[in-house]
Amino acid sequence: MSKMTFNPPSVRKPFGNYNHGLLVPPGASLLVTSGQLGIGLDDAVPADVSAQAELCFEAIKAILEDAGMTFADVIRISGFVTKREDFAPYMAVRDRYTLDPKPVSTLIIVSGFTRPEFLVEVEVTAAKVV
């Protein structure tokens, strides 16, 4: 059995490229990541949200690969941005990385992160069906 998606007709369709519900079958391996920030190995932090989001998703990609997974295994994404106008650029980056079936997704505006230059943080949960 593979992952099953749920978008009931009694619930407004998703605003973007995600599903309202995703069911993972028994026996799947589960991976949960910490929030990833838009910072490079050299400690450089890009000034714009798109570049920071790219770094977040590249870090998540590396974690997934270390666990023997890909973005196809991601079942939940939680994104946090500091400005409402950053929704669209963040979602454009997110949509380039997500694969089918689209994961469930939450995007929240926060007042800030541990350092003022951080504009976005992303965490995922992944489940590999074995």
Solvent accessible surface area in square Angstrom, and as a share of the most:
residue,aa,sasa,rsa
1,M,136,0.61
2,S,79,0.51
3,K,30,0.13
4,M,84,0.37
5,T,58,0.33
6,F,88,0.37
7,N,66,0.34
8,P,55,0.35
9,P,144,0.91
10,S,106,0.69
11,V,70,0.40
12,R,145,0.53
13,K,151,0.64
14,P,23,0.14
15,F,160,0.67
16,G,26,0.25
17,N,72,0.37
18,Y,39,0.15
19,N,18,0.09
20,H,73,0.33
21,G,19,0.19
22,L,32,0.16
23,L,85,0.42
24,V,41,0.24
25,P,10,0.06
26,P,131,0.82
27,G,63,0.61
28,A,27,0.21
29,S,55,0.35
30,L,120,0.60
31,L,38,0.19
32,V,102,0.58
33,T,12,0.07
34,S,84,0.54
35,G,23,0.22
36,Q,35,0.16
37,L,45,0.22
38,G,0,0.00
39,I,52,0.27
40,G,19,0.18
41,L,196,0.98
42,D,114,0.59
43,D,101,0.52
44,A,54,0.42
45,V,34,0.20
46,P,38,0.24
47,A,101,0.78
48,D,75,0.39
49,V,9,0.05
50,S,40,0.26
51,A,33,0.26
52,Q,0,0.00
53,A,0,0.00
54,E,53,0.24
55,L,55,0.27
56,C,0,0.00
57,F,0,0.00
58,E,79,0.35
59,A,34,0.26
60,I,0,0.00
61,K,80,0.34
62,A,54,0.42
63,I,58,0.30
64,L,1,0.00
65,E,101,0.45
66,D,136,0.71
67,A,48,0.37
68,G,46,0.45
69,M,8,0.03
70,T,75,0.43
71,F,13,0.06
72,A,37,0.28
73,D,19,0.10
74,V,1,0.01
75,I,24,0.12
76,R,99,0.36
77,I,0,0.00
78,S,13,0.09
79,G,0,0.00
80,F,44,0.18
81,V,0,0.00
82,T,31,0.18
83,K,89,0.38
84,R,168,0.61
85,E,126,0.56
86,D,14,0.07
87,F,59,0.24
88,A,72,0.56
89,P,42,0.27
90,Y,0,0.00
91,M,51,0.23
92,A,53,0.41
93,V,2,0.01
94,R,6,0.02
95,D,44,0.23
96,R,150,0.55
97,Y,29,0.11
98,T,7,0.04
99,L,85,0.42
100,D,109,0.56
101,P,43,0.27
102,K,44,0.19
103,P,2,0.01
104,V,21,0.12
105,S,21,0.14
106,T,45,0.26
107,L,38,0.19
108,I,78,0.40
109,I,63,0.32
110,V,38,0.22
111,S,126,0.81
112,G,39,0.38
113,F,42,0.18
114,T,124,0.72
115,R,98,0.36
116,P,130,0.82
117,E,70,0.32
118,F,7,0.03
119,L,26,0.13
120,V,0,0.00
121,E,40,0.18
122,V,0,0.00
123,E,65,0.29
124,V,3,0.02
125,T,27,0.15
126,A,0,0.00
127,A,1,0.00
128,K,75,0.32
129,V,53,0.30
130,V,135,0.78
